[in-house]
């Protein structure tokens, strides 16, 4: 039997869901930028630089040498910046994934699937929509059930008080 979230955690789940959704979208966008950067670098041998000799923004050639690929641009290497930013946003995404997963008390396999959203392009967008809908529906059902239970309890307490 799957574990149910604790009643005390229900308000925290809404906040965890919102955090997960924001982190999911940011990580998904950063992953797409990273994919575009990798295609530009390894297929077209170009890197994106800012504020260098070439101007505010410029694609500069990447040269193949005996030691590997060598950048030729000057200024701020935005290609490397995208790589680093995605890595850090993925860490935030994993934290948001863990927080929602632990509050919802899902099996570990669900955590792994959600974690893949930051590695597989476009997956974070699909998971964000699916998980968001699923968690909101669960919370709505659970809150409605608790409201009915508290109404029934209140009615029986009133009847007992009248007798």
C-alpha positions, 0 to 999 in steps of 0.5 A: 500500500502506498504511503499517503502524505501527512495531513500536517504536510498538505500546506507545505506541499503547495509551496513545494509544488510551486518551487518545483514548477519554477525550478522545472521551467528554469532548468528546462530552458537552461537545458535547451540553451545548453543543447543549442550551445553544444550543437554550435560548439561541436557541429559548427565549431562556434562559441558565443562571447560577449563584450570582446574584441568582436563586439557586444555578442559574437560567435567566434570559431573554435579551433581543433588542435592536437590538444582538443578544441581551443577557443579563439574568442575574447571577452566573456565566454557565454557558452561556458556560462550556460554550462555552469548555470545549467549545472547549478540550476539542476542542483536547485531542480534536484532539491525541489524534486526531493522536497516534493517527492519526500512530502508526497511520500512517493516511491524512489523510482518516481524521484529518479524519473523526475530527476531525469527531467533536468537531463533529457531535453523537453522532459522537464516541461512535460513532467512539470505539467503532469506532476503539477496537475496530479498533485493539485488534484490529489490535494483538492481531493484530500482537502475535500475529504477532510472537509467532509470529515470535519463537517461530520465531526462538527455535526455529531459534536453539536448533536451530542452537546444538545443531548 
